[in-house]
Amino acid sequence: MKASDSSSEVSLAERLTLHRQHVDAVSYLLAEWAHAIDQNRVEAIAGLMLPEGRYTVTSRFNHDRGLPMAIIDARSAAQLRDRIKSMRLANIYQPQSYRHVVSGIQVLGQNEAGLLKVRSSFVVVRTLELMGDSMLFASGESHDLIDLQGTEPRFAERRMVYDSRAVETLMVIPI
């Protein structure tokens, strides 16, 4: 889903029906992702993915041009778990925490496999623990494919598209 993609293949009435049917489960999943990261339970986000789920973080510049470069590209929940384990054990970085604000949640339709196409906006504020400074770290839009066919909703794909062309510093913690 590119930022310029429209949902013209699905009428507004159909999108509204899908949205009304599924917005609670979708909103809960998005909130659980954000809270897991914000509460330093980052390991939990891999459990919100399907085993073969994909998680990417890329710039709007690259996304809009169809360029494959992403600063995070985990092609399975296991790969995401490995990245988080590395973050905990091997990476050296200043202690920090995130606070997410998620808004504008829209269920746009379903793909051929029955996965919900969902778009939302996000803002992430980062607080550096040593100095206590808080600053805007990232803002953008997420493009998700969500599977509701199991016992709990799961991400089949989570693509975080941040607005700026650069990240101010190393992105260690997933957003």
N, C-alpha and C positions, 0 to 999 in steps of 0.2 A: 504494500500500500504506500504509494508516494503521497506527499503532501498535496499534490495537485489532483490526485485521484478523486473522482466523484463516485457517488454511490448510485449512479443513474440506472444501473441494472436492477435495482430494487427500489420500488416506489416508496415515497415518504410514509404512506399508510402502512406498508409492510415493515419498514424499519421501526416505526413507532410500536407496532404490535410486538416485534421481536424484542425491542428495548423494554417494553412494559413486562414482558414475560420473564426476562432474564437479568434485569438491571440489579436486582438484589444480590444474586449469586456473583455476578461480574464485579460489582462494587466491593463486595466482601473480599474477593480474591485480590483485587488491586490494593485494598487497604491492608490485607494481611501481608502482602509483599512489602509495602512501605513500612509497616510497623515492625516487621522482622528485622529490617535493616536499621531503622531508627532506634530500636531497642537492643542493638548489638547481638541479635540472634540471626546473623547473616546466613549461617548454615541452613536455616529453615527454608530459605528461598528455593534451594534445589528441590526440596520436597513439593514445591508448588508447581513444578514442571513435570510434563510427561517424561518418561525415561529418554525418549528420542527428541525431546523438546530443544529448541534453539533459543539462545539469549544473545542479543547483540546490542552494542552501544556504538552509535555512529553519528557523525555530524550531519546536519541538514544539507550542507553543501554536497557531501558524498551521496547521501540518500537521494536527493533530488536529481542527481545525475546518473544514478544507477551504479555508482562506483562501489566496489566491494570492500574497500578499506574500512575496518571498524577497530576501535580501540579495545573493545572486548568482543570476542566471538566464540561463544561456547556452543558447540554443536550437539550437546547432550547434557542431561542433568548431571551425569558423572563428570563431565569436563568442567561444569560449573562448580561442583563440589571440590574438584582438584584445585581450581583457582582460589576458592575460599580457603582451603587448607593451606595453600602456599601463602596466602595473605596472612594467616594466623601464625605460621611457623617460620617462613623464610624471609618475607619482605620486611624491610626496615623503613618506617615512616612515622611521622609525627602523629601521636594519638589524636583521633578526631571522631566526630559523630555527625550524623546526617539527620535532618528533619525534612520529611517529604510533605508536600501539599499536592494533592491530586484533584483535578477538577475536569469538568467538561466531558464526562464519561458518556460515550455514545456507542450503542450496538448498531453497527452499520449493515449487517446482513450475515449470511452464512456462506461458506465455501462448499465445494462439491462434496467434501467429506463430512459436512454437518458442523464444522467448527465455526464458532461465532467470530466475526470480524469486529474488533472493538478498537476505538480510538479514544484517547484521553490526553489531557495536558498535565504536565508536572513541573514543579519547582523543587529544587533541592537546596537547602541551606546547610552549609558545613560549619561546624564549630570546632576550632582548634583547641584541644583540651588544655594545653600548657598555658596559652595566653588568654583563652576565653573568648576570642574574637569569633563572631559569626559573620558569614558573608554568603552572598548568592554564589552557589557553586555551579549549578546547571539548571537550565529551563528548557522545555521542549515538549515533545509529543511522543506518546507511546502508541505503537501499532501492534496489536495483539491478536493472536488466534487462540481462542479458548475452547477447550473440550469440556462439555457438560455431560458427556455420555457415561462417565464413571460415577462412583459414589460421591466424589467431591470434584469441584471444578479445578482444572489444571491448565497451565499454559502449554500450548503446543509450540507457540512461537511468541517471543517477547522482544520487540525491537524498540529500543529507546533511541530517539532521534533528538540530539541536543541542538539548540539553536545556534550557538556560537561556532566558529570555525576552528577553535582551539580550546583545550582544557587548561585552566590556569596552572595547574600542577598535576602531578601524577594521580591518575584515578586508580586507586588501590581497591576501594570498596565498591562493589557493584551499586548502581543507582536504581 
